Every structure is written in C-alpha cells, then in structure tokens.
Amino acid sequence: MLLASCGLGDWGEDPLTEKHPDPRAVPGSESEIPLEKALGDLGITMPPDAKGVRFKSRNDFAPYYLYVKFTVPCSRAESVIQANRLIDLHRSDMPGSLDEYTLENISRTVEAQIPSGAGIKFFVSKYSSNDHKKGGLLFSPDKSNCTFALAAERHI
C-alpha cells in the first residue's frame, strides 16, 4: 500500500486548503468537514469533555480519514479504548492494521508531543479490513492525564 499517496501517509500540510472554521483543526484539514461529522462517519468515540483536542480530516480524495488527539484523565482511558473497540497492536493479526511508525507520524500531524520516556501503547481496531482501518496510540507523561491520538480511514 502506498502510504504517500493516501490518507494515512499524508502527514504534511496541504497549502491549497482554506482555513478551517474550527480552531481545533490543524492545517490541511478540509474546511467542509466538522469534527463531529468525521467522528460519526468514521466511528471514533471521543468523550465530550476531552481536553486539548486537535484534528485533521479529509475527504477530497480516497481515503476519507480523520486523525484526532485529545486528553482525558487516565482513570477513563480504558473506557475510551473499549468505546472505540481497540485492542493492543501487538496482539492483533488484523489485515491492514496500522503500524507503530504510521501511528507516531499521525500523532505528530495532530500536534501530540510525546515526551521522551513516556510509555506509548499502540492500538488497532478489533475489526479492521483493507477498506476500513482504525488505530491509535496512548501515552501519559504524568500518570494522571492520558493523551490519545486516534486515526480512522475508510475507502469509499
């Protein structure tokens, strides 16, 4: 799969993208896709009280994708993992699973700054396919707040 020409490999800013009306959007986000629509379309569950939200969504070429970063108290991390139907990447044999390198690059796209020494946990969807992928990473530098960087893509 050529990641450079499709959503999960498009880590750079698109200079032709107009400014997004949502200040939480990172450069390169498609302005016609509100975060709530992309979350629903691509099956990502984010707690309504999540902090530090940043996202990038695109649907102007295949695949339709969303990258989103947010922080919740670590006591709620397991509920986010369950709500998104994620499992440990290293226990998965799902076709088309996202790899650690791709997930780390996606996290940088949504401005997730992973401090050195922060343990990173990688996750993928329990039900991935080549047409629909979901995954993410989780880290906690202070053990009280956990930051997620989640990604989903769907070939239409």
N, C-alpha and C positions, 0 to 999 in steps of 0.2 A: 504494500500500500504506500503510495507516495504521499507522505505527510506534508511536504512542502506546498502541494497544490490544493490541499483540502483543509477543512476547518481546524482539526486538531494540530496541524502543523503551522498554521498561520499565526505566529506569535508576534509579528511586527504590527506597527500601526499602519493603517490604510490612509494615505494622505488625501484621498479623494472623499473620505467620509465626512459628512457635515457634522456639526456639533450636535451631540445628543441632548435632549431636553432634561434628562435625569442626571443630576450632578454626580451620582454614584457610578455612572458609566465611564469606562476607560476609553482613551482614544481608539478609534477603529470600530466602535460599536455602531450598529445600524440604528439610526435615529427613529425608525418606524416601529421598533420592537421594544415595548416597555418590558421591564424586568418581570413583572407579574405574568405577562403573556408567555414569555420564554420559559419561566419556571413551570407553568402549567403544560405548555406544549411538549416540553422535553422531560417532564417527570422528575423534577428536582424539588424536594421539600426543604424550605428554609424557614426556621422559626420567625414569626412576625416581629419579635423583639431582638433579633440578631443585631449586633453592633459591627461597625467597620465594614459595611457592605460595599463591595466593588464588583463590577461585572462587565462582561463583553458578550454581546450577542450578534449573530449574523445569520441572514437567510437570503442573501442575494446570489448565492451560488451553493452548489452541493458541497458539503452537508450543511444543514441548519444546525447551529451549535450555540451553546451557552457555557461560559465559564463564570463562576461566581465565587467570591471569597466573603466569609463572614466569621464573626467570633461569637461564641456562646460560653456560658460557664461550663467548665469541664464536667460538672455533675450532670449536664444534659447531653454530653457528647454521644453516649450510647443511644439515646432516643433519636438523634439525627441520623446515626448510622442505620438504625432499624427502619426509620421512616423512608429512607432512600434506598432500602433493600440492598445494602452494600455488604461485601464480605472482604476479608483480608486478601489482598492481591496475591500473596504467596500461597494461598490455599485454593486459588482459582485455576481452573483449566478451561475457562470460557473462551470460545472463539472470539478473536478480535479484541481481547482485553487490552486496556491501555497499560503502558509500561511506566516504570518509575521516571525515566527520563522525560517522557511526554508530560506526565503529571507535574513534574517540577517546573517545566517550561510554562505550562498553563498557569501555574501558581504565580510565576513572575509576571505574566501578562496582566493579571488582576491585582498586581502590586502586593502580593503576600511576601513579606520579608521574613524568611526563615532564619532565625539566629543560629549561629554555629553552636553545636552541642544540643540543640533541641531535637529530641527524638521524633522522627517522622514515621507515621503509619500510613500505608498505602492501601486503598480500597478500590474495588471494581464492583459493578452490578452483579447480583446473583444471576441475572438473566440477560446477558449480553449476546449480541449477534453481530454480524458484519454490517448490518443496516442500522443498528441502534447500539450505541456504546455509552456507558456512564461510569465514572470513576472519580476518585479524588484522593486527597491527602489530608492529614490531620497532624497538627503539631501544637505543643504547649510549652512555651518557654518558662512560664511561671507556675505551672501545675494548677492554676485556678481558672484561667481562661484558655479555651481551646479554639484554634483557628482552623477552619475548613477551607479548602479550595476544591470545589467540585466542578466537573465538566460533564456535559452530555452532548452527543451529536446524533442526528438522525438523517439518513439519506432518504430523500422523498422520492 
